[in-house]
Amino acid sequence: MRGSKRLFLLSLLLILGLLLILSTGGCSKDGDDLSLLGDLPEGTEVPVELAIASEFALYRLEPVEIVPSIEHAPIAPDLSNVHVPMTLSAAQRERLAADGFVVSPGMQEKEFFTLYEKARYDNIPVFITSDSLLHVYHLLFSKTLRTAEAQYFYPLLKDLNQALAIELAGYYRDLES
């Protein structure tokens, strides 16, 4: 009974500590926080200075003095000097000729990596976007969280529930008498 009481008190202190920490945080009252932006009509542009003035995730713009420049041979309007390894619609071929690239719905795959793997084997250049990297991060985080829940949190919660049930049964017996 003594161990369960210590567990109960420790859990209670942990919960109270978390509540104290959460209650002391929050938005600033000096008008610099971005919670005010929630009242703006949809589609309103927010000045960069206001967007970066938040206390959360402060970001400072750094001057960039590099001028990007990539030179390539001009693309023929009929795409005769471009290897196109997939079927494109007429509109897509026009965009490819005009812009030098085209975004295509492509194949329906369950994961990004299968597309990249197929393109690598077929020697097709691929523009890797940040959403694919964020997706991989999400998958890794999700797996880590599932493992933590199954291996650590579930046993802890089971012990906590058991200790609370024992403690409450003691209180119930005390109230009955």
C-alpha positions in Angstrom: 0.0 0.0 0.0 2.9 2.3 0.8 4.4 2.0 -2.8 1.0 2.6 -4.4 0.6 5.7 -2.2 4.0 7.0 -3.3 3.1 6.3 -7.0 -0.2 8.2 -6.5 1.5 11.2 -4.9 4.2 11.2 -7.5 1.6 11.1 -10.3 -0.4 13.9 -8.7 2.7 16.1 -8.3 3.6 15.4 -11.9 0.1 16.4 -13.1 0.1 19.5 -11.0 3.6 20.5 -12.2 2.5 20.1 -15.8 -0.6 22.2 -15.2 1.5 24.9 -13.5 4.0 25.0 -16.5 1.1 25.1 -19.0 -0.7 27.9 -17.2 2.4 30.1 -17.0 3.0 29.9 -20.7 0.9 31.4 -23.4 0.7 34.5 -25.5 2.2 37.8 -24.6 -0.1 40.7 -23.7 2.0 43.4 -25.5 0.2 43.0 -28.8 3.2 41.4 -30.6 1.8 37.9 -30.7 0.2 36.4 -33.7 -3.1 35.4 -32.0 -4.4 38.8 -33.2 -4.0 37.5 -36.8 -6.9 35.1 -36.3 -9.3 38.0 -36.5 -8.2 39.0 -40.0 -10.5 38.2 -42.9 -9.4 35.2 -45.0 -7.0 36.1 -47.8 -5.6 39.2 -46.0 -1.9 39.5 -46.5 0.2 39.8 -43.3 3.2 42.0 -43.4 6.5 40.0 -43.0 7.5 42.2 -40.1 4.3 41.3 -38.2 4.6 37.6 -39.1 8.1 37.3 -37.7 7.5 39.4 -34.6 6.0 36.5 -32.7 7.8 35.3 -29.6 7.3 31.8 -30.8 9.9 30.6 -33.4 11.5 34.0 -33.9 12.9 34.3 -37.4 15.3 36.9 -38.7 15.6 37.5 -42.4 19.3 37.4 -43.5 20.4 39.3 -46.6 21.1 37.1 -49.6 23.6 38.3 -52.2 23.6 35.2 -54.4 21.9 35.5 -57.8 20.7 32.0 -58.9 21.5 31.1 -62.4 21.3 27.8 -64.2 22.0 27.7 -67.9 20.6 25.0 -70.2 20.2 24.5 -73.8 17.0 26.0 -75.1 14.1 23.6 -75.3 12.7 23.1 -78.8 9.0 24.0 -79.1 8.3 20.5 -80.5 10.4 18.9 -77.7 12.6 17.2 -80.3 15.7 17.8 -78.1 14.0 16.5 -74.9 13.7 12.9 -73.8 10.2 12.4 -72.3 10.0 8.9 -70.8 6.3 9.1 -70.0 3.1 9.9 -71.7 2.1 13.6 -71.3 -1.1 15.3 -72.4 -0.9 18.1 -75.0 -1.3 20.7 -72.3 1.5 19.1 -70.3 3.8 19.0 -73.3 3.1 22.8 -73.9 4.0 23.6 -70.3 7.2 21.5 -70.6 8.2 23.4 -73.8 7.4 26.8 -72.2 8.7 26.3 -68.7 11.3 23.6 -68.9 9.4 21.4 -66.5 5.9 20.1 -65.9 4.0 18.8 -62.8 2.1 15.6 -63.6 -0.2 13.6 -61.4 1.8 10.6 -62.3 1.4 7.1 -60.9 -0.7 6.4 -57.9 1.8 5.1 -55.3 1.3 4.5 -51.6 4.7 6.0 -50.7 7.1 8.6 -52.2 10.1 6.4 -52.1 8.7 3.9 -54.7 8.5 6.8 -57.2 12.0 7.9 -56.5 13.3 4.3 -56.7 11.6 3.7 -60.1 12.9 7.0 -61.4 16.4 6.2 -60.2 16.4 2.8 -62.0 14.9 4.3 -65.1 17.5 7.2 -65.1 14.8 9.8 -64.9 15.7 13.1 -63.2 13.5 13.9 -60.2 12.8 17.1 -58.3 12.7 16.1 -54.7 10.2 18.2 -52.8 10.2 19.0 -49.1 6.8 17.3 -48.6 8.4 14.0 -49.3 11.0 14.6 -46.6 8.3 15.8 -44.2 6.3 12.7 -45.0 9.3 10.5 -44.1 9.7 12.5 -40.8 6.0 12.0 -40.1 6.3 8.2 -40.6 9.4 8.0 -38.4 7.7 10.1 -35.7 4.6 8.1 -35.9 6.5 4.8 -35.5 8.5 6.2 -32.6 5.3 7.3 -30.8 3.6 4.0 -31.4 6.7 2.2 -29.9 6.8 4.5 -26.9 3.1 4.1 -26.3 3.2 0.3 -26.5 6.5 -0.3 -24.6 6.6 2.5 -22.1 3.4 4.5 -21.7 0.9 1.6 -21.6 2.7 -0.2 -18.8 3.0 3.1 -16.9 -0.6 3.9 -17.3 -1.6 0.4 -16.4 0.4 0.7 -13.1 -1.0 4.2 -12.5 -4.6 3.0 -13.0 -4.0 0.0 -10.7 -2.5 2.2 -8.0 -5.4 4.7 -8.4 -8.0 1.9 -8.2 -6.4 0.6 -5.0 -6.2 4.1 -3.5 -9.8 4.8 -4.4 -10.9 1.5 -2.9 -9.2 2.5 0.4 -11.0 5.9 0.3 -14.3 4.0 -0.4 -13.7 1.7 2.6 -13.0 4.7 4.8 -16.2 6.4 3.7 -18.3 3.3 4.3 -17.2 3.1 7.9 
